[in-house]
Amino acid sequence: MKRTNKKQNSEKPTSLDGMMTLTKNDDGLHLMDFLCTEDAEIEAFTANCRVQAMHNGDVYITEMKKRVRNTPLFREDNSSLTLGRDGRYYFVFTMSKKQVVELPEQLVMQSVAIAKKVVDRLNGRKEVRK
């Protein structure tokens, strides 16, 4: 027996009859429409999904989990320090390509500024968020 990490849905599945239209637009992106041909009332929703269309016309749609963003502990103009749910600290620095000349100096200045903020919080006996 194959083990899966998928949780069993506690609600009864809903089956609907209808017609599906599959097209490809000028950009090469796929568009799929499903028109229900029976009287049905379901909860309306919008979601990001993974779609898998098979050669035989079967289509599988799986809703993706929502991205959980971590709140920055400290911020500078182009950088931030966050504590991830995995218990790791993340230092993120972003800068536009046009500012590449400023990048080395800004990276050093902002990383040092955030490091000082961490030291100040630790010396003030306040814990960095766990």
LINQUIJO-V211956 format. One record per run of one state. SS is the DSSP state (helix for helix, strand for strand, loop for the rest). FROM is the first residue (numbers start at 0). TO is the last residue. If there is no record, write none. Layout:
SS/FROM/TO
SS/FROM/TO
This chain:
loop/0/16
strand/17/23
loop/24/28
strand/29/35
loop/36/47
strand/48/52
loop/53/57
strand/58/62
loop/63/70
strand/71/74
loop/75/77
strand/78/82
loop/83/87
strand/88/92
loop/93/95
helix/96/122
loop/123/129
